[in-house]
Amino acid sequence: MNAIVEFREVGKRYGEKNVISGLNLSIHEGEFFVMVGPSGCGKTTTLKMINALTQPSEGDVYFNGKRIKDYDIRRLRHRIGYVLQQIALFPTMTVKQNIELIPDILGWSKSERSRRSGELLEMVGLPPAKYAARYPNELSGGEQQRIGILRAIAAKPDVLLMDEPFSALDPISRNALQEMVADIHQRLGTTIVFVTHNMNEAQRLASRIAVMQGGRLQQLGTPEELQSQPANEFVRSFFQSETIDYGKISQLTDLLPLSRDDMPELEADAAIADLFPLLGSHPRVRIRGVGEIDGSRVFDYLHSRQR
Amino acid sequence: MNLILQTLLERKTELLDATLEHLLISLLSLVCAVAIAVPLAVWFSGRRKQAETVLQFTGVLQTIPSLAMLGLLIPFVGIGTPPALIALTLYALLPIFQNTYLGFSEIHPSIKEAATAFGLSRWQKLMRVELPLALPAMISGIRTAAVLIIGTATLAALVGAGGLGKIILLGIDRNNTALTVIGAAASALLAVGVSGLVYWLQRKKAAGRALSVAALLVALLLGAQWWSSQGSSKQVVIAGKLGSEPDILINMYKLLIEADNPEINVVLKPNFGKTSFLFNALNSGEVDIYPEFTGTVLESLVKLPDAEKNRKFNPQQTYLLAKKLLDEQYQMVFLAPMKYQNTYALALPQAYARQHQVATLSDLAKVKDQIRAGFTLEFIDRQDGYKGLSETHRIPLKHLASIEPTLRYTALEDGRVDLVDAYSTDAEIRRYKLTLLKDDLQLFPPYQGAPLMKAKFAEQHPQVAASLNRLAGKISEEEMSEMNDKVKNGGEAPAKVAADYLNAHQLLNKKDAP
């Protein structure tokens, strides 16, 4: 197996804090590699070292056997697709322009670009006649992230990086998109490096899974290996707790009445499960930047999800 | 309404010129401000702390009153278009910088991260991603700036940069409300129009870009052409202070010079500003000739030798001394003066004069605690004005207000003041039935008008001086006052009044000398 990306003794510090330490990791060409772990485990930082959005404080990351810092950084990035959690489509460009941006910069001819964007839109079930001229704000969240993925693969990159791409989506869109990504992987054979905090998602998609915690790699293996032979207590418990994933708080916020008084706070992208201990002692919890959530409505929601 | 329409028709070329001038100076300033503020804002968009400092600095610029800003710039860049251009540009910096900066800093970090991760260069990121996103905010800043500039540009007339302000000032000076309304309305319409245009250009993306580039080129071209025409050597620039009398006089100068020298093109800059503006303009070569008064020269322009201070001169002595000192101190030539005296005088309603038995300056002592005086700032500050009256002659007036020259007769008519400073040839003295106080204190020095120019100019253009000398010893006070009345209240054009006088006195016929 050819290692397309390799981490050797990589560490990352922000000031005094070690975010990643002693990381050794090989990502094989053509595999669907998933990094999973709780918030702050260092998985996104690791991902962003591959396209040089962050630089390691120690050790080196290799791309096709050559150190990333020895590459012309822009040329390297042209070969690496990137899908963000915030989707981040360019709002002033149409769907077509978003998809064709990188081919355009790489100097593809107009007809080549047009054929490529048309074929990609067809592939994910968004007819170009209907979608090509739309602007991102005219699309649903799920449709936006489809375009986000097409934009990332339009120039046929060697590697596709995906940073929690579906965590802001509703469960139905998420399901559909997981299928779409699995399908793309099968069809194109592109190496995919995928970050998620959701063990279900990891198990569903991955060829291999890297479980991270506290900036260290806990275990690396196929989904089956991890399930049958967890390397330590953390991996085992992570598997169990993650088997029930309720999604994110931000999914609740548009269906719940929100009010204001003194109460504990959570971030909108925290896991719904994080709400439970707080709702045990308080009737409501404030979601930073969004509003407040009433405990009884949370249970209503979870109950409806179960059916 | 009829009056406005009529005025509009009568003055349409003048108005069109002023509007174009106004538009040009505004657009040039706007272009300069955009060229400075936008790159700055882009550069500072990632540097919050420094950006705050720049914002505060441009904010401070904004708080300087426009008039003061123009005044402060004069010592550095002279008068005319440059100070107006600089002041207007400085005013436009804040709205453009602030809005552009906000537009750029409000772009979500994830968008910038995406652009970086796709391997876009700095320039590609700026042009393809960030600029289009910041554009609406930037455009709204530019629109605010455009409205601000076009409004403030009316003040440019005060430093001789022309524009619609000239029309407004003229309207106030001539007591012609229609003209003032037209000037103000044109300026307001222009502001709305330009703001709308900028908005439209932004909406019509492709057409807008092409059009704005074209407009920019045209504006720059026109500006360059206009700029170069400013300093053309074949033409003689004659300016006059604000008012009908200088306006009539410079028209006479033009007619006289062009009748004798068809090859010379005389450009007139009427209502150019106050004494110091004009004198500076003459000194710096922006203006070649302007009519000045002998008394003003001694009082405000030259340094009097100690021996001559506090002496009283007759008109002839005044002229000779002024001529000598101008030559010595500024290398300027002061041609022979005309006949009439346009001296300072104090005027009050006939009824008030009769009731309080005030006929001379010394009689003012009787009413010094009750009479309400409205004097111009210039008069208040002059030794041969109120300073002399209150200090040398010990007649301080208890109720004294400073008042704009063009507004004092209105204030008098409205009964808000009883006493104003005037010039002895003012048209209003007859019109409002005013009494002039006799100068029994010899407070006011003789004031005779004559063309003033640089010695170098006189040497290079001896024929011009010869033509202007035909006016020496001509025009009586009555004739001047009558001509002023025709322009100010009769609505006649200064050029026509000037031509009528010259024709009536056969001054234009150059074959008159045998």
Interface residues (C-beta under 8 A of the other chain):
Chain A: N51 L53 I73 R74 R75 L76 R77 H78 I80 Y82 L84 Q85 Q86 I87 A88 F90 P91 T92 M93 L101 I102 I105 L161
Chain B: H108 S110 I111 E113 A114 A115 T116 A117 F118 G119 L120 S121 Q124 R128 V129 P132 L133 L135
